[in-house]
Amino acid sequence: MPDPVPPPAEDVVDQPAKVQFEAFLDQHRAALNSCLDGLSEQQVRRSLVPSKTTLIGLVKHATFVEKVWFDEAVTCRSRTELGIEAGPDESFELHEHDTVASVREAHLAACEASRRAVAALGLDDLLHGNRRGPLPLRWVYLHVLRELAQHCGHADILREQLLHDAAHG
C-alpha cells in the first residue's frame, strides 16, 4: 500500500481548514514512516534511550495513535474490540513478528483507515469515543498533529545517531 504523497503546505494555504489539517497530518505521517528508510531490522530495533523508544517502535506507536483517535474516538469501539494495546506505553513494545515491512504496512493501513473514518466529518463534529468525553474533530487533528510532530523529532534524532554509528563504528 503506497503512502500518498501529501501536498506541500504552501499548496493548501487558500484551502479550507480541514484540507490544511489533513495536509499537515499527512506530511507528518509520511515523515515518521520514512524514518525507517534504508535501515536494517537491527538498526530500527536498537534502543538508544532508557525508554522503550526505538525507530520501529515510534512507527508502531503512531499506528496505535491513529487507531485510538480515528477509530476508537469515531466508532466508540473499545481498544479490546479494535485489537490494540490498552495504553500508549504498550504500543512501543516490539514482538518477534514486527518487521520494517509489517510495521510500515500496518501504519499506512491505519492512516488510510483514519482518512476514511473522518472523510464525511466537519471540524466541529464531535467524536464521542474518547475517555475525555466528546471532542471536536478539530481538537483531535491538533492533538494528533502535536503527537506526530513530537515523534518525528524523536525519530530524527534516533536516526541521526544510528547513521552516525554506522558510519563511524
C-alpha positions as CSV (number, residue, x, y, z in Angstrom):
1,M,0.0,0.0,0.0
2,P,1.8,3.1,-1.1
3,D,1.8,6.2,1.1
4,P,0.0,9.1,-0.6
5,V,2.3,12.0,-1.3
6,P,0.9,14.8,0.8
7,P,0.6,18.2,-0.9
8,P,3.2,20.8,0.3
9,A,1.9,23.1,2.9
10,E,2.3,26.0,0.5
11,D,-0.3,24.3,-1.8
12,V,-3.0,24.4,0.8
13,V,-2.7,28.0,2.1
14,D,-6.0,29.0,0.4
15,Q,-7.8,25.7,1.1
16,P,-10.4,25.1,3.8
17,A,-9.1,24.4,7.3
18,K,-9.8,20.7,7.1
19,V,-7.7,20.3,4.0
20,Q,-4.9,22.2,5.7
21,F,-5.1,20.0,8.8
22,E,-5.1,16.9,6.6
23,A,-2.1,18.0,4.6
24,F,-0.1,18.7,7.7
25,L,-1.1,15.4,9.3
26,D,-0.2,13.5,6.1
27,Q,3.2,15.2,5.9
28,H,4.0,14.1,9.5
29,R,2.6,10.6,8.9
30,A,4.9,10.2,5.9
31,A,7.9,11.7,7.6
32,L,7.5,9.3,10.6
33,N,7.0,6.3,8.3
34,S,10.1,7.3,6.2
35,C,12.3,7.3,9.3
36,L,12.8,3.5,8.6
37,D,14.1,4.0,5.1
38,G,17.3,2.3,4.3
39,L,17.9,0.9,7.8
40,S,18.3,-2.7,8.8
41,E,16.0,-4.6,11.1
42,Q,18.7,-4.5,13.8
43,Q,19.1,-0.7,13.4
44,V,15.4,0.1,13.7
45,R,15.1,-2.1,16.8
46,R,18.2,-0.6,18.5
47,S,17.4,1.2,21.8
48,L,19.5,4.4,22.2
49,V,17.5,5.8,25.2
50,P,16.4,4.3,28.5
51,S,12.7,4.1,27.5
52,K,11.2,1.6,25.0
53,T,11.6,4.1,22.2
54,T,13.1,2.8,19.0
55,L,12.6,3.9,15.4
56,I,10.3,1.0,14.6
57,G,8.6,1.4,18.0
58,L,7.8,5.0,17.1
59,V,6.1,3.9,13.9
60,K,4.3,1.1,15.7
61,H,3.1,3.6,18.4
62,A,1.9,6.0,15.6
63,T,-0.3,3.2,14.3
64,F,-1.8,2.9,17.8
65,V,-2.4,6.7,17.9
66,E,-4.2,6.5,14.6
67,K,-6.5,3.7,15.8
68,V,-7.2,5.5,19.2
69,W,-8.0,8.8,17.7
70,F,-9.6,7.9,14.4
71,D,-11.2,4.6,15.2
72,E,-11.9,4.3,18.9
73,A,-12.9,8.0,19.2
74,V,-15.0,7.9,16.0
75,T,-16.7,4.5,16.3
76,C,-16.8,4.3,20.1
77,R,-15.4,0.7,19.9
78,S,-13.2,-0.4,22.8
79,R,-9.5,-0.9,22.4
80,T,-10.1,-4.6,23.0
81,E,-12.6,-4.7,20.1
82,L,-10.1,-2.9,17.9
83,G,-7.3,-5.4,18.9
84,I,-5.0,-2.6,20.1
85,E,-3.0,-2.2,23.3
86,A,-4.6,-0.9,26.4
87,G,-2.3,2.1,26.7
88,P,0.4,4.0,24.8
89,D,3.4,2.5,26.7
90,E,2.5,-1.0,25.5
91,S,2.3,0.2,21.9
92,F,6.1,0.7,21.8
93,E,6.7,-3.0,22.7
94,L,8.2,-5.0,19.9
95,H,7.4,-8.6,19.1
96,E,9.3,-11.1,17.1
97,H,6.9,-10.8,14.1
98,D,7.4,-7.0,13.9
99,T,9.5,-6.1,10.9
100,V,10.1,-2.9,9.0
101,A,7.7,-4.1,6.3
102,S,4.9,-5.3,8.7
103,V,5.1,-2.2,10.9
104,R,5.1,0.2,7.9
105,E,2.2,-1.6,6.2
106,A,0.2,-1.5,9.4
107,H,0.9,2.2,9.8
108,L,0.0,3.0,6.2
109,A,-3.2,1.0,6.6
110,A,-4.1,2.7,9.8
111,C,-3.5,6.1,8.2
112,E,-5.8,5.3,5.3
113,A,-8.5,4.0,7.6
114,S,-8.2,7.2,9.6
115,R,-8.7,9.3,6.4
116,R,-11.8,7.3,5.5
117,A,-13.2,7.4,9.1
118,V,-13.3,11.2,9.2
119,A,-13.9,12.0,5.5
120,A,-17.5,12.9,5.9
121,L,-17.0,14.8,9.2
122,G,-16.6,18.5,9.7
123,L,-14.0,20.1,12.0
124,D,-16.7,20.9,14.6
125,D,-18.3,17.4,14.6
126,L,-17.9,15.7,17.9
127,L,-16.2,12.4,18.4
128,H,-17.7,10.5,21.3
129,G,-15.4,7.6,21.8
130,N,-12.6,9.1,23.9
131,R,-12.3,8.9,27.7
132,R,-12.1,12.7,27.9
133,G,-15.7,12.9,26.6
134,P,-16.9,14.3,23.3
135,L,-14.2,16.2,21.4
136,P,-14.4,18.1,18.2
137,L,-12.5,16.7,15.2
138,R,-10.6,20.0,15.1
139,W,-9.1,19.3,18.6
140,V,-8.3,15.7,17.6
141,Y,-6.5,16.8,14.5
142,L,-4.4,19.3,16.6
143,H,-3.7,16.7,19.2
144,V,-2.6,14.1,16.7
145,L,-0.5,16.6,14.8
146,R,1.2,17.6,18.1
147,E,2.0,14.0,18.9
148,L,3.2,13.2,15.4
149,A,5.5,16.3,15.3
150,Q,7.0,15.3,18.7
151,H,7.6,11.7,17.5
152,C,9.1,13.0,14.2
153,G,11.6,14.9,16.3
154,H,12.4,11.8,18.3
155,A,12.8,9.8,15.1
156,D,15.1,12.5,13.5
157,I,17.5,12.3,16.5
158,L,17.5,8.5,16.8
159,R,18.0,8.1,13.0
160,E,20.9,10.6,13.1
161,Q,22.5,8.6,15.9
162,L,22.1,5.3,14.1
163,L,23.5,6.7,10.9
164,H,26.5,8.2,12.7
165,D,27.2,5.0,14.5
166,A,27.0,3.1,11.2
167,A,29.4,5.5,9.5
168,H,31.9,5.6,12.4
169,G,31.5,2.2,14.0
